[in-house]
Amino acid sequence: MAELWQRIEQAKSFIENKTEHRPVIGLILGSGLGDLAHDIEEAVQIPYSDILHFPVSTVEGHAGQLVIGRLSGKTVVVMQGRFHYYEGYSQREVVFPVYVMKALGVQVLVATNAAGGMNSSFQAGDLMLIRDHLNMTGSNPLIGRNESRLGPRFPDMSQAYHPELIEVAEKVAKSQDLKVQKGVYAGISGPAYMTPAELIMLRNLGGDAVGMSTVPEVIAANYAGLKVLGISCITDMAIGEELEPLTHEQVVEVANRTKPRFIQLVKGIVEEVTL
């Protein structure tokens, strides 16, 4: 595990040599949601391919770079595109950037994603604040020897999504006259979309939305001592009894239409977060 710590420190040093900004908030932007990075002031852009030990994003709709600068009065580091288990990376590789963010000084992580809505009261285009998750990926980024300098062997997950941050998000949404949902995110491995029977199963287990990301990152962030807020953009309705064919292009198209409201919400949250 000393090797993991060394890789984190090397990536951290590389990034710090590229910018004088020292971020305190980290943001992970999901499919079709990367345009928020364009609003960052004094921005320094670093392609993932340039950063030591970083994986490279291979998914359409993910730009594949870190953007560091100022947003709503706070210094932030933004992942404009993320890594996924289904791309062939281990979950330890998927969450490596979370550990680097922590090393850079990040205290709060805002993780966003595009997700299918399993709750019949939702509709495509809704934004959902994640209050809890189901890890249905079949794996966990903490499997293996523990690196005690990162976190404890058995991290608590009873408040994986920080209640105070959820309250901040709800307050900001209300001030913007923006309706937001709250619910449980079911994280699956992908890359295939779910069958009707699988969606019914996940809904019966308590899931309100389903997607192929976020859960490993949130586990790692809690392990490393970060406060986490999760936001899903509901890009399609994944009701098992009424399931229709779906493509990634459709997901990105709805995420693109939702972007203005999403960006407004996240910027407001960043402004209101106290560290």
C-alpha positions as CSV (number, residue, x, y, z in Angstrom):
1,M,0.0,0.0,0.0
2,A,3.0,2.3,0.3
3,E,3.0,2.2,-3.5
4,L,-0.6,3.7,-3.6
5,W,0.4,6.4,-1.2
6,Q,3.5,7.2,-3.3
7,R,1.3,7.4,-6.5
8,I,-1.1,9.8,-4.8
9,E,1.8,12.0,-3.6
10,Q,3.3,12.0,-7.1
11,A,0.0,13.0,-8.8
12,K,-0.6,15.7,-6.1
13,S,2.9,17.2,-6.7
14,F,2.4,17.2,-10.4
15,I,-0.9,19.0,-10.1
16,E,0.4,21.5,-7.6
17,N,3.3,22.4,-9.9
18,K,0.7,23.4,-12.6
19,T,-1.3,25.8,-10.5
20,E,-1.1,28.1,-7.4
21,H,-4.8,27.3,-6.6
22,R,-5.3,25.0,-3.5
23,P,-8.8,23.6,-3.8
24,V,-11.1,23.0,-0.9
25,I,-14.2,21.6,-2.8
26,G,-14.0,18.8,-5.4
27,L,-16.7,18.3,-8.1
28,I,-17.1,15.2,-10.2
29,L,-19.2,15.9,-13.3
30,G,-21.2,13.1,-15.0
31,S,-22.4,12.4,-18.5
32,G,-23.4,15.6,-20.3
33,L,-22.8,17.8,-17.3
34,G,-19.3,18.9,-17.9
35,D,-20.1,22.4,-19.1
36,L,-20.1,23.6,-15.5
37,A,-16.3,23.7,-15.8
38,H,-16.6,26.5,-18.3
39,D,-17.8,28.8,-15.5
40,I,-14.6,28.4,-13.5
41,E,-12.5,31.6,-13.2
42,E,-8.7,31.6,-13.4
43,A,-9.1,28.1,-14.7
44,V,-6.1,25.8,-15.1
45,Q,-6.9,22.7,-17.3
46,I,-4.9,19.5,-16.9
47,P,-5.7,16.6,-19.2
48,Y,-6.0,13.3,-17.3
49,S,-3.4,11.8,-19.8
50,D,-0.8,14.3,-18.4
51,I,-1.3,13.5,-14.8
52,L,0.9,10.8,-13.3
53,H,-1.0,7.5,-12.6
54,F,-4.4,8.9,-13.6
55,P,-6.6,6.6,-15.7
56,V,-8.1,8.1,-19.0
57,S,-11.8,8.5,-19.5
58,T,-13.1,6.7,-22.6
59,V,-16.8,7.6,-22.5
60,E,-18.7,10.0,-24.8
61,G,-19.8,13.1,-22.9
62,H,-16.7,13.1,-20.6
63,A,-14.0,15.6,-21.5
64,G,-11.3,13.9,-19.6
65,Q,-9.5,16.7,-17.7
66,L,-9.1,18.4,-14.3
67,V,-10.1,22.0,-14.1
68,I,-8.8,24.0,-11.1
69,G,-9.8,27.6,-10.3
70,R,-12.5,29.7,-8.6
71,L,-16.2,29.1,-8.6
72,S,-18.8,31.0,-6.6
73,G,-16.0,32.4,-4.4
74,K,-14.5,29.1,-3.5
75,T,-11.4,27.3,-4.9
76,V,-12.4,24.1,-6.6
77,V,-11.0,21.2,-8.5
78,V,-13.4,19.7,-11.1
79,M,-13.3,16.3,-12.7
80,Q,-14.7,17.1,-16.2
81,G,-15.5,13.5,-16.8
82,R,-14.9,10.4,-14.6
83,F,-13.8,6.8,-14.8
84,H,-16.1,3.8,-14.6
85,Y,-15.7,0.2,-13.4
86,Y,-17.2,-0.9,-16.7
87,E,-14.4,0.6,-18.7
88,G,-12.1,-2.1,-17.4
89,Y,-10.6,-0.2,-14.5
90,S,-10.5,-1.7,-11.0
91,Q,-12.6,0.2,-8.5
92,R,-9.3,1.2,-6.8
93,E,-8.3,2.9,-10.1
94,V,-11.7,4.5,-10.5
95,V,-11.4,6.2,-7.1
96,F,-7.7,7.2,-7.3
97,P,-8.6,10.9,-8.2
98,V,-10.7,11.1,-5.0
99,Y,-7.6,10.3,-2.9
100,V,-5.6,12.9,-5.0
101,M,-8.3,15.5,-4.3
102,K,-8.0,14.8,-0.6
103,A,-4.3,15.2,-0.8
104,L,-4.7,18.5,-2.5
105,G,-6.7,19.8,0.4
106,V,-10.3,19.1,-0.6
107,Q,-12.8,18.9,2.3
108,V,-16.1,18.5,0.4
109,L,-16.9,16.4,-2.6
110,V,-19.9,17.0,-4.8
111,A,-20.5,14.0,-7.0
112,T,-23.0,14.3,-9.9
113,N,-24.3,11.7,-12.4
114,A,-26.8,10.9,-15.0
115,A,-29.3,8.3,-13.8
116,G,-32.5,6.4,-14.7
117,G,-35.5,7.2,-12.5
118,M,-37.1,4.2,-11.0
119,N,-39.5,6.2,-8.7
120,S,-42.8,6.7,-10.6
121,S,-43.1,10.2,-9.1
122,F,-40.0,11.3,-10.9
123,Q,-39.7,12.5,-14.5
124,A,-36.9,12.9,-17.0
125,G,-35.1,16.2,-16.4
126,D,-35.5,16.1,-12.6
127,L,-32.6,16.6,-10.2
128,M,-32.3,14.2,-7.3
129,L,-30.3,14.8,-4.1
130,I,-28.9,11.4,-3.1
131,R,-29.7,10.6,0.5
132,D,-28.3,7.1,0.4
133,H,-27.1,4.4,-2.0
134,L,-27.2,0.7,-2.8
135,N,-23.9,-0.8,-3.9
136,M,-25.0,-3.3,-6.5
137,T,-21.7,-3.3,-8.4
138,G,-20.4,-6.5,-7.0
139,S,-17.2,-4.9,-5.8
140,N,-15.8,-2.3,-3.4
141,P,-12.8,0.1,-3.9
142,L,-11.5,-0.7,-0.4
143,I,-11.0,-4.4,-1.0
144,G,-7.3,-5.4,-0.4
145,R,-4.7,-4.3,2.1
146,N,-5.7,-1.1,4.0
147,E,-3.6,2.1,3.7
148,S,-4.1,3.6,7.2
149,R,-2.8,7.0,6.1
150,L,-5.9,7.2,3.9
151,G,-8.5,5.9,6.2
152,P,-9.7,3.2,8.6
153,R,-10.0,-0.5,7.7
154,F,-13.8,-0.4,8.4
155,P,-15.1,3.1,7.5
156,D,-18.6,4.1,8.8
157,M,-21.1,4.7,6.0
158,S,-24.2,5.6,8.1
159,Q,-24.1,9.1,6.8
160,A,-22.4,8.6,3.4
161,Y,-24.2,11.6,2.0
162,H,-23.7,14.4,4.6
163,P,-27.0,15.6,6.1
164,E,-25.9,19.2,6.4
165,L,-24.9,19.4,2.7
166,I,-28.3,18.0,1.8
167,E,-29.9,20.7,3.8
168,V,-27.7,23.3,2.1
169,A,-28.7,21.9,-1.3
170,E,-32.4,22.0,-0.4
171,K,-32.1,25.6,0.8
172,V,-30.4,26.7,-2.4
173,A,-32.9,24.9,-4.5
174,K,-35.8,26.6,-2.7
175,S,-34.2,30.0,-3.1
176,Q,-33.9,29.3,-6.9
177,D,-37.5,28.1,-7.0
178,L,-36.1,24.8,-8.3
179,K,-37.9,21.6,-7.4
180,V,-35.5,18.8,-6.4
181,Q,-36.2,15.2,-5.6
182,K,-34.5,13.1,-2.9
183,G,-33.8,9.4,-3.0
184,V,-31.7,6.3,-3.0
185,Y,-29.2,5.8,-5.8
186,A,-28.6,2.2,-6.9
187,G,-25.1,1.8,-8.3
188,I,-24.6,-1.0,-10.8
189,S,-21.5,-2.1,-12.8
190,G,-22.9,-1.7,-16.3
191,P,-22.3,-1.2,-19.1
192,A,-25.6,-2.9,-20.2
193,Y,-28.7,-1.1,-19.1
194,M,-31.0,-3.1,-16.8
195,T,-33.6,-5.6,-17.8
196,P,-37.2,-4.9,-16.6
197,A,-36.9,-7.6,-13.9
198,E,-33.7,-6.1,-12.6
199,L,-35.2,-2.7,-12.4
200,I,-38.3,-4.0,-10.5
201,M,-35.9,-5.8,-8.1
202,L,-33.8,-2.6,-7.5
203,R,-37.0,-0.6,-6.9
204,N,-38.3,-3.2,-4.5
205,L,-34.9,-3.0,-2.6
206,G,-35.5,0.7,-2.1
207,G,-33.8,2.3,-5.1
208,D,-35.2,5.5,-6.6
209,A,-32.6,6.0,-9.4
210,V,-30.0,3.7,-11.0
211,G,-26.7,4.5,-12.6
212,M,-23.2,3.1,-13.3
213,S,-21.0,5.5,-11.3
214,T,-20.7,7.5,-8.0
215,V,-20.9,4.7,-5.4
216,P,-17.2,3.7,-5.5
217,E,-16.2,7.4,-5.4
218,V,-18.5,8.1,-2.4
219,I,-17.2,5.0,-0.5
220,A,-13.6,6.2,-1.1
221,A,-14.5,9.8,-0.1
222,N,-16.1,8.7,3.2
223,Y,-13.1,6.5,3.8
224,A,-10.8,9.4,3.3
225,G,-12.8,11.7,5.6
226,L,-14.5,13.9,3.0
227,K,-18.0,15.3,3.3
228,V,-20.1,14.2,0.3
229,L,-23.1,15.6,-1.6
230,G,-24.5,13.5,-4.4
231,I,-26.8,14.9,-7.2
232,S,-28.4,12.8,-10.0
233,C,-29.8,14.2,-13.2
234,I,-32.7,11.9,-14.0
235,T,-32.2,11.5,-17.8
236,D,-34.8,8.8,-18.4
237,M,-37.5,6.8,-16.7
238,A,-36.4,3.2,-15.8
239,I,-39.8,1.7,-14.8
240,G,-39.5,-2.0,-15.3
241,E,-43.2,-2.5,-16.2
242,E,-43.0,0.3,-18.8
243,L,-39.4,0.0,-20.0
244,E,-38.6,1.4,-23.5
245,P,-35.3,1.0,-25.5
246,L,-32.6,3.5,-24.4
247,T,-29.3,4.7,-25.8
248,H,-26.4,6.7,-24.3
249,E,-27.1,9.5,-26.8
250,Q,-30.6,9.9,-25.3
251,V,-29.1,10.1,-21.8
252,V,-26.6,12.8,-22.9
253,E,-29.4,14.8,-24.7
254,V,-31.6,15.0,-21.6
255,A,-28.6,15.9,-19.4
256,N,-27.7,18.7,-21.9
257,R,-31.2,20.1,-21.6
258,T,-31.1,20.0,-17.8
259,K,-27.6,21.7,-17.7
260,P,-28.7,25.3,-17.0
261,R,-30.7,24.3,-13.9
262,F,-28.1,21.9,-12.7
263,I,-25.3,24.5,-13.1
264,Q,-27.3,27.1,-11.3
265,L,-27.9,24.7,-8.4
266,V,-24.3,23.5,-8.1
267,K,-22.9,27.1,-8.2
268,G,-25.4,28.1,-5.5
269,I,-24.4,25.1,-3.3
270,V,-20.7,25.9,-3.7
271,E,-21.3,29.5,-2.6
272,E,-23.3,28.4,0.5
273,V,-21.0,25.6,1.7
274,T,-19.2,26.4,4.9
275,L,-15.8,24.7,5.5
